[in-house]
Amino acid sequence: MVTKQQLKGLPEDADLRRADSLAREIFSDVANKWALLIIEALGERTLRFSELRREVEGVSHKMLTQNLRMLERNGLVDRKVHPTVPPRVEYTLTEPGRGLRATVDTMCDWTHRYLGHIEGARHRFDA
């Protein structure tokens, strides 16, 4: 977490500790399982809605739509509509989205690294 000293000179909207800050709102938007899985699925490639839905198992049509709109609103995903019949819609990570993907990749690596440890802790806790 960023210290008060590091935030000195930055706008109040940059402080994650403030409930009313833009930084907190953005953090809340992207720190959900569907957004993280969508960002991971897009990676370095462009996907259509149906391809994304297949990549992100378990996501409903509604949740995928809501999260793609949120990611687009936050400038993390580009949506391109091709004027065909039926319309072809493609999604691609923007530069900030690719930057966030690096963090998502690190979180995925952490999950794989500590999966056994966490599984053991859950087993002991639930016993």
DSSP file with accessible surface (Angstrom, degrees, kcal/mol):
  #  RESIDUE AA STRUCTURE BP1 BP2  ACC     N-H-->O    O-->H-N    N-H-->O    O-->H-N    TCO  KAPPA ALPHA  PHI   PSI    X-CA   Y-CA   Z-CA
    1    1 A M              0   0  171      0, 0.0     2,-0.2     0, 0.0     0, 0.0   0.000 360.0 360.0 360.0 150.5    0.0    0.0    0.0
    2    2 A V        -     0   0   63      1,-0.1     2,-0.1     2,-0.0    14,-0.0  -0.545 360.0-129.0 -80.8 138.5    1.1    3.5   -0.7
    3    3 A T     >  -     0   0   71     -2,-0.2     4,-1.4     1,-0.1     5,-0.2  -0.419  22.5-110.0 -83.7 163.9    2.1    5.7    2.3
    4    4 A K  H  > S+     0   0  162      1,-0.2     4,-0.8     2,-0.2     3,-0.1   0.872 120.3  56.3 -59.5 -36.0    0.8    9.1    3.0
    5    5 A Q  H >4 S+     0   0  135      1,-0.2     3,-0.8     2,-0.2    -1,-0.2   0.906 105.6  49.8 -63.6 -41.2    4.3   10.5    2.2
    6    6 A Q  H 34 S+     0   0  122      1,-0.2    -1,-0.2    -3,-0.1    -2,-0.2   0.789 109.7  52.3 -68.1 -27.6    4.2    8.9   -1.3
    7    7 A L  H >< S+     0   0   24     -4,-1.4     3,-2.7    -3,-0.1    -1,-0.2   0.605  79.8 122.5 -83.2 -11.4    0.7   10.4   -1.9
    8    8 A K  T << S+     0   0  161     -4,-0.8    -3,-0.0    -3,-0.8    -5,-0.0  -0.257  80.9  15.2 -56.8 126.5    1.9   13.9   -1.0
    9    9 A G  T 3  S+     0   0   83      1,-0.3    -1,-0.3     0, 0.0    -2,-0.1   0.291 103.3 109.9  92.1 -12.1    1.3   16.1   -4.0
   10   10 A L  S <  S-     0   0   97     -3,-2.7    -1,-0.3     1,-0.1     5,-0.0  -0.637  79.0 -94.0 -91.5 156.3   -1.1   13.7   -5.7
   11   11 A P    >   -     0   0   90      0, 0.0     3,-2.2     0, 0.0     4,-0.2  -0.272  32.8-112.9 -65.2 155.4   -4.8   14.4   -5.9
   12   12 A E  G >  S+     0   0  130      1,-0.3     3,-1.7     2,-0.2     6,-0.2   0.790 114.3  71.0 -58.7 -27.8   -7.1   12.9   -3.2
   13   13 A D  G 3  S+     0   0   82      1,-0.3    10,-2.8     8,-0.2    -1,-0.3   0.619  88.7  63.6 -64.6 -12.4   -8.6   10.7   -5.9
   14   14 A A  G <  S+     0   0   37     -3,-2.2     2,-0.8     8,-0.2    -1,-0.3   0.560  78.0 100.0 -88.0  -7.3   -5.3    8.7   -6.0
   15   15 A D    X   -     0   0   29     -3,-1.7     3,-1.3    -4,-0.2     9,-0.3  -0.688  53.5-166.6 -89.1 109.1   -5.6    7.5   -2.4
   16   16 A L  T 3  S+     0   0   52     -2,-0.8    -1,-0.2     1,-0.2     5,-0.1   0.738  85.5  66.1 -63.4 -22.6   -6.9    3.9   -2.2
   17   17 A R  T 3  S+     0   0   93     -3,-0.1     2,-0.5     3,-0.0    -1,-0.2   0.741  82.8  87.4 -74.4 -20.0   -7.6    4.3    1.5
   18   18 A R  S X  S-     0   0   80     -3,-1.3     3,-1.6    -6,-0.2     6,-0.3  -0.683  71.7-147.4 -83.7 126.7  -10.3    6.9    0.8
   19   19 A A  T 3  S+     0   0   82     -2,-0.5    -1,-0.1     1,-0.3    -3,-0.0   0.789  98.2  48.1 -62.9 -27.0  -13.8    5.3    0.2
   20   20 A D  T 3  S+     0   0  109      4,-0.1    -1,-0.3     5,-0.0     2,-0.2   0.268  87.1 117.7 -99.5  13.3  -14.7    8.1   -2.2
   21   21 A S    <>  -     0   0    1     -3,-1.6     4,-1.8    -6,-0.2    -8,-0.2  -0.491  67.3-132.9 -85.8 150.8  -11.5    8.1   -4.3
   22   22 A L  H  > S+     0   0   78      1,-0.2     4,-2.8     2,-0.2     5,-0.2   0.886 108.6  59.3 -63.7 -37.6  -11.4    7.3   -8.0
   23   23 A A  H  > S+     0   0   23    -10,-2.8     4,-2.7     1,-0.2    -1,-0.2   0.915 105.4  48.2 -58.8 -42.8   -8.4    5.0   -7.3
   24   24 A R  H  > S+     0   0   95     -9,-0.3     4,-2.6    -6,-0.3    -1,-0.2   0.906 111.2  51.0 -64.3 -41.1  -10.6    2.9   -4.9
   25   25 A E  H  X S+     0   0   88     -4,-1.8     4,-2.2     2,-0.2    -2,-0.2   0.935 112.5  45.2 -62.5 -45.7  -13.4    2.8   -7.5
   26   26 A I  H  X S+     0   0   67     -4,-2.8     4,-2.4     2,-0.2     5,-0.3   0.933 112.8  51.1 -63.7 -45.2  -11.0    1.6  -10.2
   27   27 A F  H  X S+     0   0  118     -4,-2.7     4,-2.0    -5,-0.2    -2,-0.2   0.928 110.6  49.2 -58.0 -44.7   -9.4   -1.0   -7.9
   28   28 A S  H  < S+     0   0   80     -4,-2.6    -1,-0.2     1,-0.2    -2,-0.2   0.894 110.2  52.4 -63.0 -40.0  -12.9   -2.3   -7.0
   29   29 A D  H  < S+     0   0   36     -4,-2.2     3,-0.3     1,-0.2    -2,-0.2   0.946 117.9  33.7 -60.9 -50.7  -13.8   -2.6  -10.7
   30   30 A V  H  < S+     0   0   17     -4,-2.4     2,-0.9     1,-0.2    -1,-0.2   0.689 101.3  77.6 -86.5 -16.0  -10.8   -4.6  -11.8
   31   31 A A  S  < S+     0   0   53     -4,-2.0     2,-0.3    -5,-0.3    -1,-0.2  -0.241  72.0 104.0 -91.6  49.7  -10.2   -6.7   -8.6
   32   32 A N  S  > S-     0   0   48     -2,-0.9     4,-2.4    -3,-0.3     5,-0.2  -0.930  80.0-115.2-125.7 155.1  -13.0   -9.1   -9.3
   33   33 A K  H  > S+     0   0  134     -2,-0.3     4,-2.4     1,-0.2     5,-0.2   0.874 112.1  49.1 -59.4 -39.9  -12.7  -12.7  -10.6
   34   34 A W  H  > S+     0   0   39      2,-0.2     4,-2.6     1,-0.2    -1,-0.2   0.933 111.6  48.3 -68.4 -43.2  -14.4  -12.2  -13.9
   35   35 A A  H  > S+     0   0    0      1,-0.2     4,-2.6     2,-0.2     5,-0.2   0.937 113.7  47.5 -61.1 -44.8  -12.4   -9.0  -14.8
   36   36 A L  H  X S+     0   0   34     -4,-2.4     4,-2.3     1,-0.2    -1,-0.2   0.911 113.6  47.4 -63.6 -41.3   -9.1  -10.7  -13.9
   37   37 A L  H  X S+     0   0   82     -4,-2.4     4,-2.5    -5,-0.2    -1,-0.2   0.873 111.7  50.7 -69.7 -34.8  -10.0  -13.9  -15.9
   38   38 A I  H  X S+     0   0    0     -4,-2.6     4,-2.5     2,-0.2     5,-0.2   0.935 110.8  48.7 -65.9 -45.2  -11.1  -11.8  -18.9
   39   39 A I  H  X S+     0   0    0     -4,-2.6     4,-1.9    -5,-0.2    -2,-0.2   0.927 113.0  47.9 -61.1 -42.8   -7.8   -9.9  -18.9
   40   40 A E  H  < S+     0   0   59     -4,-2.3    -1,-0.2     1,-0.2    -2,-0.2   0.922 111.7  50.2 -64.6 -41.8   -5.9  -13.1  -18.6
   41   41 A A  H  < S+     0   0   10     -4,-2.5    -2,-0.2     1,-0.2    -1,-0.2   0.889 109.1  50.8 -65.7 -39.9   -7.9  -14.7  -21.5
   42   42 A L  H >< S+     0   0    0     -4,-2.5     3,-3.3     1,-0.2    -1,-0.2   0.893  78.6 148.4 -67.3 -37.1   -7.4  -11.7  -23.8
   43   43 A G  T 3< S-     0   0    5     -4,-1.9    50,-0.3     1,-0.3    -1,-0.2  -0.095  79.9 -25.2  45.1-122.5   -3.6  -11.8  -23.2
   44   44 A E  T 3  S+     0   0  139     -3,-0.1     2,-0.3    48,-0.1    -1,-0.3   0.121 122.9  82.1-106.6  18.0   -1.9  -10.6  -26.3
   45   45 A R  S <  S-     0   0  115     -3,-3.3     2,-0.4    -4,-0.1    48,-0.4  -0.822  74.5-117.6-126.6 165.7   -4.7  -11.6  -28.7
   46   46 A T        -     0   0   62     -2,-0.3     2,-0.3    46,-0.1    46,-0.2  -0.837  34.7-174.8 -99.6 133.4   -8.1  -10.3  -30.0
   47   47 A L  E     -A   91   0A   9     44,-2.2    44,-2.8    -2,-0.4     2,-0.1  -0.965  21.7-127.4-130.6 149.7  -11.1  -12.4  -29.2
   48   48 A R  E  >  -A   90   0A  96     -2,-0.3     4,-2.6    42,-0.2     5,-0.2  -0.466  38.7-101.9 -83.7 164.5  -14.8  -12.3  -30.1
   49   49 A F  H  > S+     0   0   42     40,-0.8     4,-2.5     1,-0.2     5,-0.2   0.921 122.8  48.5 -54.2 -48.7  -17.5  -12.5  -27.4
   50   50 A S  H  > S+     0   0   57      1,-0.2     4,-1.8     2,-0.2    -1,-0.2   0.872 111.0  50.8 -64.4 -35.4  -18.2  -16.1  -28.0
   51   51 A E  H  > S+     0   0   68      2,-0.2     4,-2.1     1,-0.2    -1,-0.2   0.917 110.6  49.3 -66.9 -41.7  -14.5  -17.0  -27.9
   52   52 A L  H  X S+     0   0    0     -4,-2.6     4,-2.4     1,-0.2    -2,-0.2   0.910 108.0  53.7 -62.2 -42.1  -14.1  -15.1  -24.6
   53   53 A R  H  < S+     0   0  107     -4,-2.5     6,-0.3     1,-0.2    -1,-0.2   0.884 110.3  47.2 -62.6 -37.2  -17.1  -16.9  -23.1
   54   54 A R  H  < S+     0   0  168     -4,-1.8    -1,-0.2     1,-0.2     3,-0.2   0.874 112.3  50.3 -69.7 -37.3  -15.5  -20.3  -24.0
   55   55 A E  H  < S+     0   0   99     -4,-2.1     2,-1.1     1,-0.2    -2,-0.2   0.864 107.7  54.4 -68.2 -38.2  -12.1  -19.2  -22.6
   56   56 A V  S >< S-     0   0    6     -4,-2.4     3,-1.7    -5,-0.1    -1,-0.2  -0.722  87.9-152.5-101.4  82.3  -13.6  -18.0  -19.3
   57   57 A E  T 3  S+     0   0  171     -2,-1.1     3,-0.1     1,-0.2    -3,-0.1  -0.259  73.1  20.1 -58.4 137.0  -15.5  -21.1  -18.1
   58   58 A G  T 3  S+     0   0   73      1,-0.3     2,-0.3    -5,-0.2    -1,-0.2   0.270  85.5 129.8  92.3 -12.1  -18.5  -20.5  -15.9
   59   59 A V    <   -     0   0    6     -3,-1.7    -1,-0.3    -6,-0.3     2,-0.1  -0.611  53.2-133.2 -79.2 133.9  -19.1  -16.8  -16.8
   60   60 A S     >  -     0   0   50     -2,-0.3     4,-2.6     1,-0.1     5,-0.2  -0.431  21.5-111.2 -78.9 162.2  -22.6  -16.0  -17.7
   61   61 A H  H  > S+     0   0  105      1,-0.2     4,-2.5     2,-0.2     5,-0.2   0.928 119.7  49.9 -55.9 -45.3  -23.5  -14.0  -20.8
   62   62 A K  H  > S+     0   0  141      1,-0.2     4,-2.7     2,-0.2    -1,-0.2   0.926 111.4  46.2 -63.0 -46.3  -24.7  -11.2  -18.5
   63   63 A M  H  > S+     0   0   58      2,-0.2     4,-2.5     1,-0.2     5,-0.2   0.892 112.8  50.1 -67.5 -37.7  -21.5  -11.1  -16.3
   64   64 A L  H  X S+     0   0    0     -4,-2.6     4,-2.6     2,-0.2     5,-0.2   0.945 112.5  47.7 -64.4 -44.2  -19.3  -11.2  -19.4
   65   65 A T  H  X S+     0   0   28     -4,-2.5     4,-2.4    -5,-0.2    -2,-0.2   0.940 113.2  47.6 -60.7 -48.5  -21.2   -8.3  -20.9
   66   66 A Q  H  X S+     0   0   89     -4,-2.7     4,-2.2     1,-0.2    -1,-0.2   0.915 114.5  45.8 -61.2 -43.6  -21.1   -6.3  -17.7
   67   67 A N  H  X S+     0   0    9     -4,-2.5     4,-2.8     2,-0.2    -1,-0.2   0.889 111.2  51.5 -71.6 -37.2  -17.4   -6.8  -17.2
   68   68 A L  H  X S+     0   0    3     -4,-2.6     4,-2.5    -5,-0.2    -1,-0.2   0.921 111.2  48.9 -64.5 -39.7  -16.4   -6.1  -20.8
   69   69 A R  H  X S+     0   0  169     -4,-2.4     4,-2.8    -5,-0.2    -2,-0.2   0.912 112.4  48.1 -63.5 -43.2  -18.4   -2.8  -20.6
   70   70 A M  H  X S+     0   0   27     -4,-2.2     4,-2.1     2,-0.2    -2,-0.2   0.930 112.6  48.0 -63.5 -44.2  -16.7   -1.9  -17.3
   71   71 A L  H  <>S+     0   0    0     -4,-2.8     5,-2.9     1,-0.2     6,-1.0   0.896 113.5  48.1 -65.1 -36.8  -13.2   -2.8  -18.7
   72   72 A E  H ><5S+     0   0   75     -4,-2.5     3,-1.7     4,-0.2    -2,-0.2   0.928 109.6  52.6 -67.1 -43.9  -14.0   -0.7  -21.8
   73   73 A R  H 3<5S+     0   0  182     -4,-2.8    -2,-0.2     1,-0.3    -1,-0.2   0.875 109.4  49.9 -58.8 -37.4  -15.2    2.2  -19.7
   74   74 A N  T 3<5S-     0   0   44     -4,-2.1    -1,-0.3    -5,-0.2    -2,-0.2   0.395 117.8-113.6 -85.0   4.4  -12.0    2.1  -17.8
   75   75 A G  T < 5S+     0   0   35     -3,-1.7    22,-0.4     2,-0.2    -3,-0.2   0.728  87.5 112.5  75.4  22.1   -9.9    2.1  -21.0
   76   76 A L  S   <S+     0   0   17     -5,-2.9    18,-2.0     1,-0.2     2,-0.4   0.675  74.1  40.3 -99.4 -21.2   -8.5   -1.4  -20.4
   77   77 A V  E     -B   93   0A   2     -6,-1.0     2,-0.4    16,-0.3    16,-0.2  -0.988  69.2-145.6-130.9 137.7  -10.3   -3.1  -23.3
   78   78 A D  E     -B   92   0A 103     14,-3.6    14,-2.1    -2,-0.4     2,-0.5  -0.886  12.3-156.3 -99.1 135.0  -10.9   -1.9  -26.9
   79   79 A R  E     -B   91   0A 111     -2,-0.4     2,-0.5    12,-0.2    12,-0.2  -0.956   9.2-171.2-113.4 123.3  -14.2   -3.0  -28.5
   80   80 A K  E     -B   90   0A 129     10,-2.9    10,-2.7    -2,-0.5     2,-0.5  -0.974   6.8-159.3-120.4 125.2  -14.3   -3.1  -32.3
   81   81 A V  E     -B   89   0A  72     -2,-0.5     8,-0.2     8,-0.2    -2,-0.0  -0.896   7.4-152.5-103.5 123.5  -17.5   -3.6  -34.2
   82   82 A H  E     -B   88   0A  31      6,-3.6     2,-2.6    -2,-0.5     6,-1.5  -0.830  22.4-123.1 -95.1 130.6  -17.1   -4.8  -37.8
   83   83 A P        +     0   0  135      0, 0.0     2,-0.3     0, 0.0    -1,-0.0  -0.385  67.3 122.8 -76.3  70.7  -20.0   -3.8  -40.1
   84   84 A T        -     0   0   63     -2,-2.6    -2,-0.0     4,-0.1     0, 0.0  -0.742  69.8 -80.2-119.3 172.7  -21.0   -7.3  -41.2
   85   85 A V  S    S+     0   0  149     -2,-0.3     3,-0.0     1,-0.2     0, 0.0  -0.968 127.8  22.9-118.6 114.8  -24.3   -9.2  -41.0
   86   86 A P  S    S-     0   0  102      0, 0.0    -1,-0.2     0, 0.0    -2,-0.0   0.698 116.2-110.2 -71.6 162.4  -24.4  -10.3  -38.3
   87   87 A P        -     0   0   83      0, 0.0     2,-0.5     0, 0.0    -2,-0.1  -0.270  25.0-140.2 -59.6 139.9  -22.0   -7.7  -36.7
   88   88 A R  E     - B   0  82A  79     -6,-1.5    -6,-3.6   -40,-0.0     2,-0.5  -0.927  18.3-167.2-103.7 122.9  -18.7   -9.1  -35.7
   89   89 A V  E     - B   0  81A  28     -2,-0.5   -40,-0.8    -8,-0.2     2,-0.3  -0.947   4.3-172.6-115.2 130.2  -17.4   -7.7  -32.3
   90   90 A E  E     -AB  48  80A  45    -10,-2.7   -10,-2.9    -2,-0.5     2,-0.4  -0.925   9.8-151.7-123.8 149.4  -13.9   -8.1  -31.2
   91   91 A Y  E     +AB  47  79A  19    -44,-2.8   -44,-2.2    -2,-0.3     2,-0.3  -0.959  16.4 172.5-123.6 136.9  -12.1   -7.3  -27.9
   92   92 A T  E     - B   0  78A  46    -14,-2.1   -14,-3.6    -2,-0.4     2,-0.2  -0.990  34.9-108.5-140.3 144.9   -8.5   -6.4  -27.4
   93   93 A L  E     - B   0  77A   4    -48,-0.4   -16,-0.3    -2,-0.3     2,-0.1  -0.523  31.9-139.1 -71.2 140.2   -6.5   -5.2  -24.4
   94   94 A T     >  -     0   0   22    -18,-2.0     4,-2.7    -2,-0.2     5,-0.2  -0.304  37.0 -88.5 -83.0 179.5   -5.3   -1.6  -24.6
   95   95 A E  H  > S+     0   0  130      1,-0.2     4,-2.1     2,-0.2     5,-0.1   0.940 132.2  46.0 -59.5 -47.7   -1.8   -0.6  -23.4
   96   96 A P  H  > S+     0   0   66      0, 0.0     4,-2.3     0, 0.0    -1,-0.2   0.895 111.5  54.0 -62.8 -33.4   -3.0    0.0  -19.8
   97   97 A G  H  > S+     0   0    0    -22,-0.4     4,-2.1     2,-0.2    -2,-0.2   0.904 107.5  49.4 -65.1 -39.4   -4.9   -3.3  -20.0
   98   98 A R  H  X S+     0   0  101     -4,-2.7     4,-1.3     2,-0.2    -1,-0.2   0.875 108.9  53.8 -66.8 -34.7   -1.7   -5.1  -21.1
   99   99 A G  H  X S+     0   0   39     -4,-2.1     4,-0.9    -5,-0.2     3,-0.3   0.920 109.8  46.7 -63.8 -41.5    0.1   -3.4  -18.1
  100  100 A L  H  X S+     0   0   40     -4,-2.3     4,-2.3     1,-0.2     3,-0.4   0.865 103.7  63.6 -67.5 -33.5   -2.6   -4.8  -15.8
  101  101 A R  H  X S+     0   0   50     -4,-2.1     4,-3.2     1,-0.2    -1,-0.2   0.868  94.9  59.7 -60.1 -34.3   -2.2   -8.2  -17.4
  102  102 A A  H  X S+     0   0   55     -4,-1.3     4,-1.8    -3,-0.3    -1,-0.2   0.920 107.9  45.5 -59.8 -39.9    1.4   -8.3  -16.2
  103  103 A T  H  X S+     0   0   79     -4,-0.9     4,-2.2    -3,-0.4    -2,-0.2   0.911 111.7  51.5 -68.2 -41.5    0.0   -8.0  -12.6
  104  104 A V  H  X S+     0   0    4     -4,-2.3     4,-2.5     1,-0.2    -2,-0.2   0.917 107.9  52.8 -61.8 -42.3   -2.7  -10.6  -13.3
  105  105 A D  H  X S+     0   0   44     -4,-3.2     4,-2.5     1,-0.2    -1,-0.2   0.906 108.0  51.1 -59.5 -40.9    0.0  -13.0  -14.6
  106  106 A T  H  X S+     0   0   93     -4,-1.8     4,-2.5     1,-0.2    -1,-0.2   0.908 109.5  50.2 -63.4 -40.2    2.0  -12.5  -11.4
  107  107 A M  H  X S+     0   0   92     -4,-2.2     4,-2.4     2,-0.2    -2,-0.2   0.895 110.2  50.2 -65.4 -38.7   -1.2  -13.3   -9.4
  108  108 A C  H  X S+     0   0   37     -4,-2.5     4,-2.5     2,-0.2    -2,-0.2   0.923 110.6  49.4 -63.8 -44.1   -1.7  -16.5  -11.5
  109  109 A D  H  X S+     0   0  105     -4,-2.5     4,-2.6     1,-0.2    -2,-0.2   0.914 110.6  50.5 -60.0 -43.6    1.9  -17.5  -10.9
  110  110 A W  H  X S+     0   0  137     -4,-2.5     4,-2.3     2,-0.2    -2,-0.2   0.924 109.3  51.6 -59.8 -44.3    1.4  -16.9   -7.1
  111  111 A T  H  X S+     0   0   62     -4,-2.4     4,-0.8     1,-0.2    -2,-0.2   0.934 112.4  45.1 -60.0 -46.5   -1.7  -19.0   -7.2
  112  112 A H  H  < S+     0   0  136     -4,-2.5     3,-0.5     1,-0.2     4,-0.4   0.907 113.1  51.4 -64.5 -39.6    0.1  -21.9   -8.9
  113  113 A R  H  < S+     0   0  192     -4,-2.6     4,-0.2     1,-0.2     3,-0.2   0.881 120.9  31.0 -65.9 -40.5    3.1  -21.6   -6.6
  114  114 A Y  H  X S+     0   0   82     -4,-2.3     4,-2.8    -5,-0.2     5,-0.3   0.318  85.6 106.5-105.9  11.4    1.1  -21.7   -3.4
  115  115 A L  H  X S+     0   0  100     -4,-0.8     4,-2.8    -3,-0.5     5,-0.2   0.921  83.6  46.6 -56.0 -48.5   -1.9  -23.9   -4.4
  116  116 A G  H  > S+     0   0   50     -4,-0.4     4,-2.4    -3,-0.2    -1,-0.2   0.904 112.8  49.9 -61.8 -42.6   -0.6  -26.9   -2.4
  117  117 A H  H  > S+     0   0  125     -4,-0.2     4,-2.4     2,-0.2    -2,-0.2   0.935 113.6  44.9 -61.5 -47.3    0.1  -24.8    0.7
  118  118 A I  H  X S+     0   0   53     -4,-2.8     4,-2.7     2,-0.2     5,-0.2   0.911 111.5  53.0 -66.1 -41.0   -3.4  -23.2    0.6
  119  119 A E  H  X S+     0   0  136     -4,-2.8     4,-2.2    -5,-0.3    -1,-0.2   0.927 110.9  47.6 -60.5 -42.3   -5.1  -26.5   -0.1
  120  120 A G  H  X S+     0   0   23     -4,-2.4     4,-2.6     2,-0.2    -2,-0.2   0.916 111.1  50.3 -64.7 -42.8   -3.3  -28.0    3.0
  121  121 A A  H  X S+     0   0   36     -4,-2.4     4,-2.6     1,-0.2    -2,-0.2   0.917 111.1  49.1 -63.8 -40.7   -4.2  -25.0    5.1
  122  122 A R  H  X S+     0   0  170     -4,-2.7     4,-2.7     2,-0.2    -1,-0.2   0.905 110.2  51.4 -64.2 -41.7   -7.9  -25.3    4.1
  123  123 A H  H  X S+     0   0  141     -4,-2.2     4,-1.1    -5,-0.2    -2,-0.2   0.931 112.9  44.9 -61.4 -45.6   -7.8  -29.0    4.9
  124  124 A R  H  < S+     0   0  160     -4,-2.6     3,-0.3     1,-0.2    -2,-0.2   0.912 115.0  48.5 -65.0 -41.1   -6.4  -28.4    8.3
  125  125 A F  H  < S+     0   0  177     -4,-2.6    -2,-0.2     1,-0.2    -1,-0.2   0.904 113.8  45.2 -65.8 -42.6   -8.8  -25.5    9.0
  126  126 A D  H  <        0   0  124     -4,-2.7    -1,-0.2    -5,-0.2    -2,-0.2   0.632 360.0 360.0 -79.3 -13.5  -11.9  -27.5    7.9
  127  127 A A     <        0   0  110     -4,-1.1    -3,-0.0    -3,-0.3    -4,-0.0  -0.172 360.0 360.0 -74.4 360.0  -11.0  -30.6    9.8
